[in-house]
Each structure stands twice: as structure tokens, then as C-alpha cells.
């Protein structure tokens, strides 16, 4: 089987899938917007401050010969963001919005499929919001269609997050996913319907697809992998009974449960210190601004700095209410930082409660507080659980993820 894989902005799972296909001799093409390879123009620009973002789009050199990129919409989005031209990047309607970037790449891939099919390509692998046009064309050409759903199904999201608008109305401006148009939601449904196989990274995501109003192709759960495990980890601070250092990493939205986290920290403020890493999802949320003012807030950090910060904290708290996976969970565990997370993430796929992390009920401020208080009463457990987290991380590398994905694709052919 020969597969062309596409993703507009790139992420760790896309990198893993692409290089896994390349290693297996199954990669027909690698398609994205901005692709940074050693020595190319984006690589050279990434060393200059304003263009450092290009460094996050670096890919394995082995993919270079398979690569074709259409960067202009993404570069325009990047420039408009830097310039503060919000109308140009407005959700869905902006000419250089994320939605337009996704659809532009999707259309480009679709146009190339007929020629690729004549050269032996027989499958397309694409991601949510970037698969519709390529899948439509692939179906005409009788090519297999593999769909990657990185976050749960939208109908389930709407049902669960509407509760949050009622529970925390002052935080509702951060729930921007609720603003998707009917047209966009219909596109999501059609993408799913066109798929021959659906890949998800957690059992939670798989379960959300039960809300789809129709019959879907087979769904396979393949959890993502862990980054390389830290060589060592020091737990001296927690053993010295200093305030427990809590860390949150992620978009600043109530979809991530941050209102619950801030509420817990407010109650336990004399015993915990909180650091927040993440960008604001919405500019107009006074509740968020007020909460951030009370804590250390870092809007953005390079990935290696995030890992470093994880090693400097005792626990990562990730109380997400709707998460397809949550790569910060695996990142923290790989650094020996145990994680408190919810049953609506990949937590249940990776964590045994009380052994290598802690699981709490999503949307329960009380359950989250109880979990943190347990650590205050037994601070020595942080080191024990952190070491077990590192052991877990060593058992699931990206090589394993790649092998499982390739096997699953081959089974479908």
C-alpha cells in the first residue's frame, strides 16, 4: 500500500505517522503547509526571533523527498497574527483563518490525487477538518481513506461543554469550539462518513463517536507515544515539605477545566504554588484575566523549555473536560512529573490510579481538590508515583506507535 498523508500545521502524531509509513516503505507523499528541513529557507529563517515559529515545523530529513508544501495561506495567517489583524484570522470567516488554511491544503491534495493514483498511490491519510475534499476525490478514484480524529466528536463536545456554560458562565467566552457553524459541523460529519477506517488516540475519543447519527467505519484506538524519558529526576523540594508546585500546560479554555483548577488553588493557596503555561483562547474573559493575575503565567515556551519546567514542578494538573489525548500527559510522565487528569482524556489509557498518576472525575472541582489534598497529606507519594510514571513512559516509544499504526493500515487494505 502507498499512502499520501497530509496535515496543515503539523503535530507530533503527524510526524510519527508519516515517518512510520516511510520506514515501512508505504509513504507515497507528505503534504503540509510549512515544512522545515535542514538547510531549507524555513530552517534558515527559524534562527531569527520573528521566525522562530518555523522551528516548530521541523520534520525528519527522511521525509524531504516525499514532501510537497503549500505555505502561502499559513504564512499569511502567521503574518496577520503577528500584526494583530484579527479580521483576517477570525474563526471560519477570516480569509487567513485556521479553517481556510486547512481547506486550502485539503483542496490542493485533492487536485493532486488523480496523478498520484496513476503513479501507484492507493490511500489517503488525513485529519479532522482537512480531509473532506481529498476524501471526496479519493472515493471517486477508489482509493482507501484513513481518517484521524485527534479530538472527540463534535456532538458529544457540544453536549458536555454546554454544561460548562451553565456551571461557569463567566468562563463561557473561552469555549470557542461552540461557535462552529452548521456548515463546518456538516463537513466534519461528511469526513467521518467517507472514511474507510477511523483512528483515534484514546478510548474516550472512541466512545464519543457513539453519538454519530449513523453507521461509521471501524474505529481503532492507538494511543500516542511518550517522548524520550529524562535521565534523572530530583524530588528534593517535595520531600522538604515546601508548597507543592503545580503546573498546568495547555490552551487557556474551560474545555481544559482551568476554572476548576483555579478554584482549587484558591482554596489551597497557602499550600500550593501554580504555574500556568498557555495562550489565551479568548481576549475578552475577565474571569481568566483575574485568575492569571494571581499566579505565574507564561504564554508560550519552546518545547524543550516546557519539558524543563515540568522537571522543576512536582505535579502536572490537567483537568480537561474534553480531550482527544493530551500530549502534555505523556510529556510530564516522561520527565518524572506525575499527572492528575480526568476520565475524558487519554489518562485512563495510560494511568493506573495511585500507581503512576491520578484520575479524577471530569468537571468535579471537589474530586480535583481531594486529589491535591491527598498529596499535601502524603508528599512522599509524589516521588513514588513520578518514578512509576517514568517507567511507564519507557515502555511506549514512537517506534511502537508507528508499528501499530502501520499494522492497522495494512489490515484494512
C-alpha positions in Angstrom: 0.0 0.0 0.0 1.2 3.5 -0.8 -0.3 6.3 1.3 -0.3 10.1 0.9 -0.6 11.8 4.3 -1.4 15.5 5.0 -1.8 17.9 7.9 -1.8 21.7 7.6 0.1 22.7 10.8 1.8 19.5 11.9 2.0 17.9 15.3 3.9 15.1 17.0 1.4 12.4 15.9 1.5 13.5 12.3 5.3 13.3 12.4 5.1 9.9 13.9 2.6 8.6 11.4 4.5 10.0 8.4 7.9 8.6 9.4 6.3 5.3 10.3 4.8 5.0 6.8 8.2 6.0 5.4 10.1 3.3 7.4 7.6 0.7 6.2 8.1 1.7 2.6 4.4 2.8 2.4 4.7 6.6 2.1 3.7 8.0 -1.3 3.6 11.6 -0.3 3.9 14.0 2.6 1.8 17.2 2.4 1.7 20.2 4.6 1.9 24.0 4.6 5.3 25.0 6.2 7.9 22.2 6.2 11.2 22.9 7.9 14.0 20.6 6.8 17.8 21.1 7.4 19.1 23.8 5.2 15.9 24.9 3.6 14.6 28.5 3.7 12.4 28.0 6.8 15.3 26.3 8.6 17.5 29.4 7.9 14.8 31.8 8.9 13.9 29.9 12.2 17.1 31.2 13.8 15.8 34.8 13.7 13.5 35.8 16.5 10.4 36.8 14.5 10.6 33.5 12.6 11.3 31.1 15.5 7.9 29.6 15.0 9.3 27.8 11.9 11.5 25.8 14.2 8.3 24.0 15.4 7.6 22.8 11.9 10.8 20.8 11.6 10.4 17.3 10.2 12.7 14.2 9.9 15.0 14.7 6.9 13.9 11.3 5.6 10.6 12.9 4.7 12.1 15.6 2.5 12.0 13.7 -0.8 8.3 12.9 -0.3 7.4 16.4 0.7 5.3 19.0 -1.1 4.2 22.1 0.8 1.8 25.0 0.0 2.8 27.6 2.5 1.2 30.9 1.4 -2.1 30.7 3.4 -0.2 29.6 6.5 2.4 32.3 6.1 -0.3 34.9 5.6 -2.0 33.7 8.8 1.3 33.8 10.6 1.9 37.4 9.5 -1.7 38.5 10.2 -1.5 37.1 13.7 1.8 38.9 14.4 0.4 42.1 13.1 -2.8 41.8 15.1 -5.1 41.9 12.1 -7.8 39.9 13.8 -10.4 40.2 11.0 -8.1 38.3 8.6 -7.8 35.4 11.0 -11.3 35.4 12.5 -12.8 32.0 13.2 -14.0 30.4 10.0 -14.7 33.7 8.2 -11.2 35.3 8.1 -9.5 34.9 4.7 -6.5 33.5 6.5 -8.2 31.8 9.4 -7.1 28.3 10.5 -10.2 26.9 8.7 -9.1 28.4 5.4 -5.6 27.1 5.9 -7.0 23.6 6.4 -9.3 23.7 3.5 -6.8 25.2 1.1 -4.3 22.3 1.8 -7.1 19.8 1.5 -8.1 21.1 -1.9 -4.5 21.1 -3.1 -4.1 17.4 -2.0 -7.4 16.6 -3.8 -6.2 18.1 -7.0 -3.0 16.0 -7.0 -4.7 12.7 -6.3 -5.5 11.7 -9.9 -1.9 12.0 -10.9 -0.7 10.2 -7.8 -3.1 7.4 -8.3 -1.6 6.7 -11.8 1.8 6.5 -10.1 0.7 3.9 -7.6 -0.8 5.8 -4.7 -3.8 3.9 -3.3 -4.7 5.5 0.0 -5.1 8.9 1.7 -4.5 9.6 5.4 -6.0 12.9 6.6 -7.1 14.7 9.8 -10.3 16.2 11.0 -11.2 19.5 9.2 -8.6 18.8 6.5 -10.0 15.6 4.8 -13.3 16.4 3.0 -12.1 17.4 -0.5 -9.3 14.8 -0.6 -11.7 12.1 0.6 -14.3 13.0 -2.0 -11.7 12.7 -4.7 -10.2 9.6 -3.3 -13.6 7.9 -3.2 -14.1 8.7 -7.0 -10.6 7.2 -7.6 -11.4 4.2 -5.4 -8.6 5.0 -3.0 -8.7 3.9 0.7 -9.4 6.7 3.1 -7.9 6.8 6.6 -9.3 9.4 9.0 -7.5 10.6 12.1 -9.8 12.2 14.7 -7.4 13.9 17.2 -10.2 15.2 19.5 -13.6 13.8 20.4 -16.7 14.0 18.2 -18.4 17.4 18.0 -21.9 16.4 19.0 -20.5 15.0 22.3 -18.4 18.1 22.8 -21.4 20.3 22.4 -23.5 18.2 24.9 -20.7 18.1 27.5 -19.5 21.7 27.2 -22.9 23.3 27.2 -23.0 22.1 30.8 -19.9 24.2 31.4 -21.5 27.3 30.1 -24.1 26.8 32.8 -21.7 25.8 35.5 -19.1 28.5 34.8 -21.0 31.2 32.7 -18.2 33.7 33.3 -15.8 31.3 31.5 -18.0 30.7 28.5 -16.1 33.1 26.3 -13.2 30.6 26.3 -15.3 27.8 24.8 -14.8 28.9 21.2 -15.5 25.5 19.8 -19.1 26.1 20.5 -19.1 28.8 17.7 -18.6 26.4 14.8 -21.1 27.0 12.0 -23.6 24.4 10.9 -21.7 24.2 7.6 -18.5 23.3 9.3 -20.2 20.7 11.5 -21.7 19.2 8.4 -18.3 18.9 6.8 -17.0 17.1 9.9 -19.8 14.6 9.6 -19.2 14.0 5.9 -15.5 13.4 6.5 -16.3 10.7 9.0 -18.8 9.1 6.7 -16.3 9.0 3.9 -13.7 7.2 5.9 -12.8 3.5 5.5 -11.0 3.4 8.8 -11.1 5.9 11.7 -8.0 6.2 14.0 -8.3 7.8 17.5 -5.7 8.0 20.3 -7.9 7.3 23.3 -10.9 5.2 24.4 -12.7 8.4 25.4 -12.5 9.7 21.8 -13.7 6.4 20.5 -16.7 6.5 22.9 -17.7 10.0 21.7 -18.3 8.6 18.2 -21.3 6.7 19.6 -23.1 10.0 19.3 -22.7 9.9 15.5 -26.2 9.6 13.9 -25.4 6.8 11.5 -23.1 3.8 10.8 -19.3 4.5 10.7 -16.3 2.6 9.5 -14.3 0.6 12.0 -12.6 2.6 14.8 -9.2 1.7 16.1 -7.6 3.1 19.3 -3.9 3.6 19.0 -2.5 5.8 21.9 0.2 8.2 21.1 3.7 7.7 22.5 5.9 9.2 25.1 8.9 11.5 24.4 12.4 10.3 25.5 12.5 9.8 29.2 14.5 12.1 31.4 17.8 10.7 32.5 17.2 11.7 36.1 14.7 13.5 38.3 15.2 15.3 41.7 12.3 15.2 44.1 14.1 17.1 46.9 11.7 20.1 47.1 8.6 18.0 47.7 10.4 15.9 50.3 11.4 19.1 52.1 7.7 19.9 52.6 7.7 23.1 50.7 4.5 24.2 49.0 3.6 21.7 46.3 4.5 23.1 42.9 1.6 22.6 40.5 1.9 23.1 36.7 -0.8 23.5 34.0 0.2 23.4 30.3 -2.4 23.9 27.6 -4.8 26.3 25.9 -6.5 28.6 28.5 -10.0 27.4 28.0 -12.6 25.9 30.2 -12.5 22.9 27.9 -9.3 22.2 29.7 -11.0 22.6 33.1 -9.0 25.6 34.2 -11.8 27.2 36.1 -11.9 24.1 38.3 -8.1 24.3 38.7 -8.1 27.9 39.7 -10.9 27.3 42.2 -9.0 24.5 43.9 -5.8 26.5 44.1 -7.7 29.5 45.6 -8.9 27.2 48.4 -5.4 25.7 49.0 -3.4 28.8 48.2 -1.2 28.6 51.3 -0.1 25.1 50.5 0.4 25.1 46.7 2.1 27.2 44.0 0.7 27.2 40.5 2.4 27.9 37.2 0.3 28.2 34.1 1.8 27.8 30.6 -0.5 28.5 27.6 -2.1 31.1 25.4 -5.4 32.8 25.9 -8.1 31.3 23.7 -10.3 34.4 24.0 -9.3 38.0 24.6 -12.5 39.0 26.5 -12.7 36.9 29.6 -12.4 38.9 32.8 -12.5 35.8 35.0 -9.5 34.4 33.2 -7.6 37.6 33.5 -8.3 37.9 37.2 -7.2 34.3 37.8 -4.0 34.6 35.8 -3.0 37.8 37.7 -2.7 35.7 40.9 -0.3 33.2 39.5 2.8 32.8 37.4 1.7 32.8 33.8 3.9 32.0 30.8 2.0 32.5 27.5 4.4 30.4 25.4 7.6 28.4 25.6 9.7 26.3 23.3 9.1 22.6 23.7 12.4 21.8 25.4 11.7 24.6 27.9 8.3 23.1 28.7 9.9 19.8 29.5 12.5 21.6 31.6 9.7 23.3 33.5 7.9 20.0 34.1 11.0 18.7 35.8 11.0 21.7 38.1 7.4 21.1 39.2 6.0 18.4 41.5 2.7 17.6 39.7 1.1 18.4 36.3 -2.6 19.1 36.8 -4.6 18.6 33.6 -8.3 18.6 34.4 -9.6 18.6 30.8 -13.3 18.1 30.2 -12.9 17.1 26.5 -9.6 15.9 25.2 -8.7 13.5 22.4 -5.5 12.6 24.1 -3.5 15.3 25.9 0.2 15.1 24.9 1.2 17.1 27.9 0.2 14.0 30.0 2.9 11.9 28.2 5.4 14.7 28.3 5.1 15.2 32.0 5.2 11.5 32.8 8.4 11.1 30.7 10.0 13.8 32.9 9.0 12.0 36.1 6.3 14.6 36.9 3.2 12.6 37.9 -0.1 13.8 36.5 -3.6 14.4 37.9 -6.0 14.2 34.9 -9.6 13.2 34.2 -11.5 10.4 32.7 -12.1 12.5 29.5 -8.5 12.3 28.3 -6.0 9.6 27.5 -5.5 9.3 31.2 -7.4 6.0 31.5 -5.4 4.5 28.6 -2.1 5.4 30.3 -2.6 5.8 34.0 -3.4 3.4 36.8 -4.8 5.5 39.6 -2.5 5.9 42.5 0.3 4.0 40.8 1.7 6.1 38.0 -0.7 9.1 38.3 -4.2 10.0 39.4 -7.5 10.0 37.7 -10.5 12.2 38.7 -14.0 12.7 37.5 -14.1 15.4 34.8 -16.0 18.5 35.8 -15.8 17.8 39.5 -14.0 20.6 41.4 -14.4 18.6 44.6 -12.7 15.5 43.2 -9.8 17.6 41.9 -9.4 19.2 45.3 -9.4 15.8 47.1 -6.7 14.6 44.8 -4.5 17.6 45.5 -5.1 17.4 49.2 -4.0 13.8 49.2 -0.6 14.9 48.0 -0.5 17.6 50.8 -1.1 14.9 53.3 1.4 12.4 51.7 4.0 14.4 49.9 6.4 11.4 49.6 3.9 9.7 47.2 4.8 12.3 44.5 8.3 10.8 44.1 7.0 7.2 44.1 4.3 7.9 41.5 6.7 10.0 39.5 9.2 7.2 39.2 6.4 4.8 38.1 5.4 7.4 35.5 8.9 7.3 34.1 8.8 3.5 33.9 5.5 3.6 32.0 6.9 6.2 29.6 9.9 3.9 28.7 7.5 1.2 27.6 5.8 3.2 24.8 8.1 4.9 22.3 7.1 6.5 19.0 8.6 3.4 17.2 5.9 1.3 18.9 3.1 3.8 17.9 4.4 3.7 14.3 4.5 -0.1 14.1 0.9 -0.4 15.5 -0.4 2.2 13.0 1.3 0.5 10.0 -0.1 -2.9 11.0 -3.6 -1.4 11.4 -3.4 0.3 8.0 -2.2 -2.9 6.3 -5.1 -4.9 7.9 -7.5 -2.5 6.2 -6.1 -3.0 2.7 
